[in-house]
Structure formats: structure tokens, C-alpha cells
């Protein structure tokens, strides 16, 4: 009970800071924080740290497609705020009343800073103290990575002097809200990782997958170094992560059927069939938090609960053999949102389609390794890809992929990456592909849609939208900029 009460106290501190805009409000006094157990109770509340409300991931990539027919027949299915992300809006995004990704990640950073400010002052076990300290540094590093890969320019030597993030290192409300450079932001992330490495335990605890560990840190670094083009380090860290004794690929053949749902359509009854993972939620044991593939639990969260897969994404799957298609791509899944015409797919993994695993997983690390090897011209890259595919194909229908050369290997690895990680990594990949030294992976994203104003959609005015390099940077809301009293500067558009 003592731990629970302490946790509620600390959660209240964070909630207050989040609701009143962390970048501009003075945090609640911390007189109630007295023991290291209280700080550990904070990091043990997975709900504070696991969700990532990211409309850009859900709507701004070529994984998503809202056709003109779908919208014109169902104009209430997608709010104008979400459509701003779909058409790469600038003014429409900047003028929104809130940005749950920006505020949510800074709330996590606030929690990490709260821990770090108190961790050496409170009483209690040094072993717990060291582990919680590692958690705090890792939380802050991860949140800053998410933020910098949404609101700042893609990492490249040419961009290192451009605007990065406001680097919040304390709970002092007077701490500067000015943006550091991109290079300084990445250096700060690495410095937090170095601190986390000093005291994190070796492997992932299966019932605490949102806690830091050396294997989770290596999984993160395999991603980090891949994204900045340091392929040798990415490969080395991938191999360290893959040595985990507790993490494993899940054989999708072992997933049970979930609860079906039926809907009347005309004179017929349509049944939607799901895998069991769709039923995993906070009301039945939160099994989604303990996914066996997770080094570190994080989920892209979509309160609209509808990830709308594009025709191009659907076409990548072997529809007869690939269980990712058969189990997660729900034909006529729009019925869940009262949309029957046109019949529209819905992508759903966990929590009735709300949560997609964005955190560090065995599959992602294998794909990181495969990509590095492919870019180096090492065709053993396909071995890592095929380790995943063996667990994703219907039993008896698995055929290993092979590559004829470097370009073919890169293409096949990236296609597998898209099949495995739709909606969660595609935005990040589009950005990094645009600045690397391999033009063959560049991605053009266009929308054949309607004229979307800041308040309404004109269905009588078709319009084509193209994602350009300036809009690789998500606009910061004007509300946050005003709250900073001139310190926080908008991205140039």
C-alpha cells in the first residue's frame, strides 16, 4: 500500500505538470518524495511511459490511405484535426489546441528529471537506486529520440547545426525553452544512454519490459546508429541485443483466435475475425505490456483506433501465407467504425486496434541487422530476415527469401521492414532515407484527396498533396510557442 500511495503522489505531480504545459509551468513541490521505493513505484507504472500518441505515425505516411470515396461517403469518420496530418498540413497542425505527442513525451522527460533530481537525496537501497537512475536516463533518451525524429530535421552532417529540441534537464520552470542544435540534441541523447549503461541490469525482466536493461539499451543503439548511418556500431549493438536470454520471436502460428464481432450490413451479417492480441487490454491483465518480443515496451497509440492501410502496403503481403496480413489486416474492418461503404481494411494488433508496438523488439533489431548487412553488400542479410519470416508464415508455407545482389537485398530487407513495422517506423524511415547516400530507397508520398482547410473539407475541390522536405518536420503548436514566451521557435516552412 505504501508503494501505491507514493506512486499516486508522484503521478499527480506529473499530471499537474503535463496539464499546465510542462515547458511553461512551475512543477509541484516535491516534499513528499522521501524514499527510493517511491521513485521506483513511479517507473513501475507502465501506463505513464508506454503510450505514444502519434498522429504523424498513423496518418502522414504512405502506409495510410484515406480515399476520396471513403471520406466523401463517411465524412464524420475522420476529424479535421487528423486530416491535417494526412495532407501534411502546416498551419492546420500548428493551430491545433494540443499536441499529445509533444506534451506526452515532455511529461515523460519531466518524470525522468523528477527522479534524477531526487534519486541521490532519498533513503533506501542502493541497488534499487542504481536501477531507477538507469531507468530515468533511458526514459529521457528515448523520449528525446522520438521528439527529435518528429519535430527536427533528419540527422545528417549538413543538418547538425539546425534547430534541435529544448533540452529539459531539470524540473525548474525557468530552465531555458530555447532549442539546442540538432547535433547537441543527439549528443545529449547519447550522454543519457552512457549514464543508463552504468547501472542498468543485463537482461529484460519479462514482467517489467518497460524498465531499462543493457539488452534494451543495445536494441535502442542498434536503431540509433542505423539512423545516423554508423552501420558498424548498429550491427555490433544488434548482436548484443540478440544475445538476450529472455526475449524471443513469437511464432504467429501459436496466436489463438480472438473474439469475433458481427455487424449487420444490408440484409447480411458480416463477421470480423481477430487474433487474441486484439483483445489484450488494460481490463484483462494488460498482456500487451508483456509481449515476448519486447526489449522495451512502447506503443504508438491512436485514440481513433483506426489505422487505415494503403493499397500499396496491402500489396506487399503474401495474402495466402503471411499471418501478419491474415491476422492483423482486417477486411471490412471499417465496420468497427460504422463504415460499411466502401469496405475498408483496418490494421489492428493490440487493444482493439489502438496500440501498435513501436518500442524495441527482436524483430526490429533483426531488421536493423539485416539492413546494415544489405547496405554493406553482405547477402547473409537475408538470414536475419528469414528468421522473422519463419515465425510469420503459415506453418508449411514458409519460403526463404534470397537476394541476387546488394540492391536486391536492400530492396527486400526494406520491404520486409515495412511489412513488419507498418505505421510505427515508416515516418522515421521516410525521413532518414531522404538524407542518406543511397537514392534507391527514397520515398515519395502523395495524396489524391480534397482541399482540406483549417476547419473543413471541400469535397467539390480535388487536390493533390506531396510530402516535401520542409514538412518532414512536424509543426510545433502555436500554443506551445506562445507559452514559451518567445523562447521556442517554430520550424521554417
C-alpha positions in Angstrom: 0.0 0.0 0.0 2.8 2.4 0.8 4.3 2.0 -2.7 0.9 2.5 -4.3 0.2 5.7 -2.3 3.7 7.0 -3.2 3.0 6.3 -6.8 -0.2 8.2 -6.8 1.5 11.2 -5.2 4.2 11.2 -8.0 1.7 10.6 -10.7 -0.3 13.6 -9.5 2.9 15.7 -9.8 3.4 14.7 -13.4 -0.3 15.1 -14.3 -0.3 18.6 -13.0 2.9 19.5 -14.9 1.5 17.9 -18.1 -1.9 19.6 -17.9 -0.4 23.0 -17.3 2.2 22.8 -20.1 5.5 21.4 -18.8 7.5 24.0 -20.7 5.9 26.9 -19.0 4.6 26.0 -15.5 6.4 25.5 -12.2 6.2 21.9 -11.0 4.5 21.0 -7.8 6.9 21.0 -4.8 8.5 17.6 -4.1 8.3 17.5 -0.3 6.5 14.1 -0.4 9.4 12.3 -2.1 11.4 10.6 0.7 12.4 7.1 -0.4 13.9 5.4 -3.4 10.9 3.0 -3.3 8.6 5.9 -4.2 10.7 6.7 -7.2 10.7 3.0 -8.3 6.9 3.0 -7.9 6.8 5.8 -10.4 8.8 3.9 -13.1 6.8 0.8 -12.4 3.6 2.5 -13.6 4.0 1.4 -17.2 1.0 3.5 -18.3 2.9 6.7 -17.8 5.6 5.7 -20.2 4.3 3.1 -22.7 1.8 5.1 -24.8 2.9 7.4 -27.6 0.0 9.4 -29.1 1.4 10.0 -32.5 -0.9 11.2 -35.3 2.0 11.6 -37.7 2.9 7.9 -37.5 -0.8 7.0 -38.0 -1.7 9.3 -40.9 1.3 11.0 -42.5 3.0 8.1 -44.4 2.3 6.0 -47.4 1.2 3.2 -45.1 -2.1 5.2 -44.7 -4.6 5.8 -47.4 -8.0 7.6 -46.9 -9.5 7.5 -50.3 -11.8 10.2 -51.7 -14.6 7.7 -51.8 -14.1 6.6 -48.2 -14.1 10.2 -46.9 -16.9 11.6 -49.1 -19.2 8.7 -48.1 -18.1 8.9 -44.4 -17.2 12.5 -43.7 -17.6 12.0 -39.9 -15.1 9.1 -39.7 -12.0 11.3 -39.7 -11.9 14.6 -37.9 -10.3 17.7 -39.5 -7.5 17.6 -36.9 -6.4 14.1 -38.1 -6.8 15.1 -41.8 -4.3 17.9 -41.2 -1.7 15.2 -40.6 -2.9 13.2 -43.6 -2.4 16.1 -46.0 0.9 17.3 -44.4 -0.7 20.5 -43.0 1.4 23.2 -41.5 -0.9 25.9 -40.4 -3.6 23.3 -39.6 -1.3 21.4 -37.3 0.3 24.4 -35.7 -3.1 25.9 -34.8 -4.4 22.8 -33.0 -5.3 23.2 -29.4 -2.9 20.5 -28.2 -0.2 18.0 -29.4 -0.3 14.9 -27.4 3.0 13.6 -28.7 4.9 16.8 -27.8 3.3 17.2 -24.4 3.3 13.4 -23.7 7.0 13.0 -24.3 7.9 16.1 -22.3 5.8 14.7 -19.4 7.9 11.5 -19.6 11.0 13.7 -19.6 9.7 15.6 -16.6 9.2 12.3 -14.8 12.8 11.3 -15.6 14.1 14.7 -14.3 12.0 14.4 -11.2 13.7 11.1 -10.5 17.2 12.3 -11.3 16.7 15.4 -9.1 15.8 13.3 -6.1 17.5 9.9 -6.6 20.6 10.8 -4.6 18.7 12.6 -1.9 16.2 9.9 -0.8 16.7 7.0 1.6 16.7 3.3 0.5 18.5 0.5 -1.2 21.5 1.5 -3.4 20.7 -1.4 -5.7 17.2 0.0 -6.4 18.7 3.5 -6.6 21.1 2.5 -9.3 18.4 0.7 -11.4 16.0 3.6 -11.1 18.7 6.0 -12.1 19.3 3.9 -15.3 15.5 4.0 -16.0 15.4 7.7 -15.7 18.3 8.3 -18.1 16.9 5.8 -20.6 13.4 7.3 -20.4 14.7 10.7 -21.2 16.9 9.5 -24.0 14.1 7.6 -25.6 11.6 10.5 -25.4 14.1 12.9 -26.9 14.8 10.5 -29.7 11.1 10.3 -30.5 10.8 14.1 -30.4 13.9 14.9 -32.4 12.7 12.4 -35.1 9.4 14.2 -35.4 10.0 17.9 -34.9 13.5 18.4 -36.1 15.4 17.9 -39.4 16.6 14.4 -40.2 20.0 13.5 -39.0 22.8 14.4 -41.5 26.1 16.2 -41.3 24.5 19.1 -43.2 21.7 19.4 -40.6 23.7 19.2 -37.4 23.6 23.0 -36.9 19.9 23.2 -37.5 17.3 23.6 -34.7 17.0 20.6 -32.3 15.0 20.3 -29.2 14.6 22.3 -26.0 16.7 20.1 -23.8 15.0 19.9 -20.4 17.4 18.7 -17.8 15.7 19.8 -14.6 12.2 20.4 -13.1 13.0 24.1 -12.8 10.2 26.0 -14.7 12.7 28.8 -15.5 15.0 26.4 -17.4 15.5 27.7 -20.9 13.0 26.6 -23.5 15.3 27.6 -26.4 16.1 24.9 -28.9 19.5 23.4 -28.9 21.1 22.5 -32.2 20.4 19.1 -33.8 24.0 18.0 -33.0 23.6 19.0 -29.4 20.4 17.1 -29.1 21.9 13.9 -30.4 24.9 14.3 -28.1 22.5 14.7 -25.2 20.7 11.5 -26.1 24.0 9.6 -26.2 25.1 11.1 -22.9 21.9 9.8 -21.2 22.5 6.4 -22.8 26.0 6.3 -21.4 24.7 7.1 -17.9 22.0 4.4 -18.2 24.6 1.8 -19.2 26.5 2.4 -16.0 23.8 0.9 -13.7 21.2 -0.9 -15.8 20.7 -4.7 -15.2 21.8 -7.0 -18.0 18.7 -8.5 -19.4 15.0 -7.7 -19.8 12.7 -8.8 -16.9 9.7 -10.5 -18.6 7.2 -8.8 -16.3 8.9 -5.4 -16.4 9.5 -4.8 -20.1 9.2 -1.0 -19.7 12.3 -0.9 -17.5 15.8 -0.2 -18.7 18.3 -3.0 -19.3 21.6 -3.5 -21.1 19.8 -5.5 -23.8 17.2 -2.8 -24.2 19.9 -0.2 -24.5 21.7 -2.2 -27.1 18.5 -2.6 -29.1 18.0 1.2 -28.9 21.5 1.8 -30.0 21.1 -0.5 -32.9 18.3 1.8 -34.0 20.1 5.0 -33.1 23.3 4.2 -35.1 21.3 2.8 -38.0 19.5 6.1 -38.3 22.7 8.2 -38.2 24.5 5.9 -40.7 27.0 4.4 -38.3 26.5 0.9 -39.6 29.3 -0.9 -37.8 28.1 0.3 -34.4 24.5 -0.5 -35.3 25.5 -4.1 -36.2 27.5 -4.6 -33.0 24.7 -3.4 -30.8 22.2 -5.5 -32.7 24.2 -8.6 -31.9 24.5 -7.7 -28.2 20.7 -7.3 -28.0 20.0 -10.5 -29.9 22.1 -12.4 -27.2 19.2 -11.8 -24.8 18.1 -15.0 -22.9 14.6 -13.7 -22.2 13.5 -12.1 -25.5 12.4 -14.2 -28.4 10.4 -14.0 -31.7 6.8 -15.0 -31.3 5.6 -17.7 -33.7 2.3 -16.2 -35.0 1.0 -19.7 -35.7 0.7 -20.0 -31.9 -1.6 -17.0 -31.5 -5.1 -18.0 -30.8 -8.2 -16.7 -32.3 -9.7 -13.7 -30.6 -13.3 -12.6 -30.0 -15.1 -12.1 -33.3 -17.5 -9.2 -33.9 -20.6 -9.3 -36.0 -22.3 -6.4 -37.8 -25.4 -6.1 -39.9 -24.7 -4.9 -43.5 -27.9 -4.6 -45.6 -29.7 -8.0 -45.3 -26.5 -9.8 -44.3 -24.4 -10.3 -41.1 -20.7 -9.7 -41.5 -18.3 -11.3 -39.0 -14.9 -9.7 -38.3 -12.3 -12.2 -37.0 -9.4 -11.1 -34.9 -6.4 -12.7 -33.3 -6.2 -12.9 -29.5 -3.9 -9.9 -29.3 -6.7 -7.6 -30.4 -8.4 -8.4 -27.0 -5.4 -7.7 -24.9 -6.2 -4.5 -23.0 -5.9 -2.9 -19.6 -9.0 -4.6 -18.4 -7.8 -8.2 -18.8 -4.3 -8.2 -17.4 -2.6 -5.8 -19.9 -1.0 -8.7 -21.7 0.1 -6.3 -24.4 2.6 -4.9 -21.9 4.4 -8.2 -21.7 4.9 -9.0 -25.4 7.7 -11.6 -25.6 9.5 -9.8 -28.4 9.8 -6.5 -26.5 13.1 -5.3 -25.1 11.4 -2.1 -24.1 7.6 -1.6 -24.2 6.4 1.4 -26.2 3.2 1.7 -28.3 2.1 4.1 -30.9 -1.4 5.0 -29.6 -4.2 6.1 -31.8 -7.3 7.1 -29.9 -9.3 7.0 -33.2 -8.4 3.2 -33.2 -8.3 3.1 -37.0 -5.0 2.6 -38.8 -6.1 2.6 -42.5 -3.7 0.6 -44.6 -2.9 1.8 -48.1 -3.4 -0.4 -51.2 0.4 -0.2 -51.6 1.0 -1.6 -48.1 -1.5 -4.4 -48.5 0.0 -5.4 -51.9 3.4 -6.2 -50.1 2.0 -9.2 -48.3 1.6 -12.8 -49.4 -2.2 -12.9 -48.7 -2.3 -16.7 -48.5 0.7 -17.3 -46.3 1.6 -14.2 -44.3 -0.1 -14.2 -40.9 0.6 -10.5 -40.4 -1.9 -10.0 -43.3 -4.3 -12.7 -42.3 -4.4 -11.8 -38.6 -3.9 -8.1 -38.5 -5.2 -6.7 -41.7 -8.9 -6.9 -41.2 -11.0 -6.8 -44.3 -14.1 -4.7 -43.9 -12.6 -3.6 -40.6 -14.1 -0.2 -41.1 -17.3 -1.7 -39.7 -15.8 -1.3 -36.3 -16.1 2.5 -37.0 -19.6 2.2 -38.6 -18.2 2.4 -42.1 -19.6 -0.2 -44.5 -19.3 1.6 -47.8 -16.8 1.3 -49.2 -15.5 -1.9 -47.5 -12.2 -0.7 -45.9 -9.3 -2.5 -44.2 -8.3 -1.8 -40.6 -4.9 -2.7 -39.2 -5.1 -3.9 -35.6 -2.6 -5.6 -33.3 -3.3 -4.8 -29.6 -6.0 -3.2 -27.5 -8.9 -3.1 -30.1 -6.7 -1.5 -32.7 -5.5 1.4 -30.5 -1.9 0.2 -29.8 0.9 -0.8 -32.2 4.3 -2.0 -30.8 6.7 0.9 -31.6 9.1 0.0 -28.8 12.3 -2.0 -29.2 11.6 -5.6 -30.4 13.5 -8.6 -31.5 12.0 -8.3 -35.0 13.1 -4.7 -35.3 16.7 -5.5 -34.2 16.9 -8.3 -36.7 15.7 -5.9 -39.4 18.3 -3.4 -38.3 21.0 -6.0 -38.6 19.7 -7.2 -42.0 19.6 -3.6 -43.3 23.2 -2.9 -42.2 24.4 -6.1 -43.9 22.5 -5.5 -47.0 23.9 -1.9 -47.3 27.4 -3.4 -46.9 26.6 -5.9 -49.7 26.6 -8.9 -47.4 23.9 -11.2 -48.6 23.7 -13.0 -45.3 21.3 -10.2 -44.6 18.6 -12.5 -45.8 19.3 -14.9 -42.9 18.2 -12.3 -40.4 15.1 -11.5 -42.5 14.2 -15.2 -42.8 14.4 -15.7 -39.0 11.5 -13.3 -38.8 9.6 -14.8 -41.8 9.7 -18.3 -40.4 7.7 -17.0 -37.4 5.2 -15.0 -39.6 4.2 -17.5 -42.2 1.5 -20.2 -42.1 3.1 -23.5 -41.0 4.3 -25.4 -44.0 4.1 -22.3 -46.3 7.3 -20.6 -45.5 9.7 -20.0 -48.4 13.1 -18.3 -47.5 13.9 -15.1 -49.4 17.1 -14.8 -51.4 18.9 -11.8 -52.9 20.7 -11.6 -56.2 22.9 -8.7 -55.1 23.3 -5.7 -52.9 20.4 -3.6 -54.4 18.1 -6.6 -54.4 19.0 -7.3 -50.8 18.3 -3.7 -49.7 15.0 -3.7 -51.5 13.8 -6.9 -50.0 15.0 -6.0 -46.5 13.2 -2.7 -46.6 10.0 -4.4 -47.9 10.2 -6.8 -45.0 10.7 -3.9 -42.6 7.6 -2.2 -44.0 5.6 -5.4 -43.7 6.8 -6.0 -40.1 6.6 -2.4 -38.8 3.8 -0.6 -40.6 2.7 2.8 -39.2 5.3 2.7 -36.3 8.6 3.1 -38.2 7.6 4.3 -41.6 7.7 8.0 -40.8 11.1 7.7 -39.4 12.3 5.7 -42.3 11.0 8.1 -44.9 12.9 10.9 -43.2 16.2 9.0 -42.9 16.1 7.6 -46.4 15.8 11.2 -47.7 19.2 12.2 -46.4 21.3 9.0 -46.7 23.7 8.3 -49.6 21.6 5.7 -51.3 19.0 7.3 -53.7 17.4 3.9 -54.4 15.5 4.0 -51.1 13.9 7.5 -51.4 10.2 7.5 -50.9 7.7 9.9 -52.5 4.4 10.3 -50.6 1.4 11.9 -52.4 -2.2 12.2 -51.6 -5.1 12.3 -54.1 -7.7 13.9 -51.9 -9.8 17.0 -51.4 -8.9 20.6 -50.4 -8.6 20.5 -46.7 -8.9 23.8 -44.9 -8.1 24.6 -41.3 -11.7 24.0 -40.3 -13.4 22.0 -43.1 -13.0 19.8 -46.2 -14.3 20.9 -49.6 -15.4 17.6 -51.3 -16.0 19.5 -54.5 -12.4 20.6 -54.8 -10.0 17.7 -55.5 -6.4 18.4 -54.6 -3.0 16.6 -54.8 -0.7 16.9 -51.8 3.0 15.9 -51.8 5.2 15.5 -48.7 8.3 17.7 -49.1 11.5 18.0 -47.2 10.3 21.0 -45.1 7.3 19.1 -43.9 9.5 16.2 -42.7 9.5 18.4 -39.6 6.2 18.3 -37.7 5.0 21.8 -36.8 5.1 22.7 -33.1 1.7 24.1 -31.9 1.4 27.9 -31.7 0.0 27.3 -28.2 3.3 25.8 -27.1 5.3 28.5 -28.8 3.2 31.3 -27.1 3.5 29.5 -23.7 7.3 29.7 -24.0 7.2 33.5 -24.1 9.4 33.8 -27.2 11.9 31.1 -26.3 10.6 28.3 -28.5 11.0 28.9 -32.3 8.8 27.3 -35.0 10.3 25.3 -37.7 10.9 27.1 -41.0 8.3 26.3 -43.7 
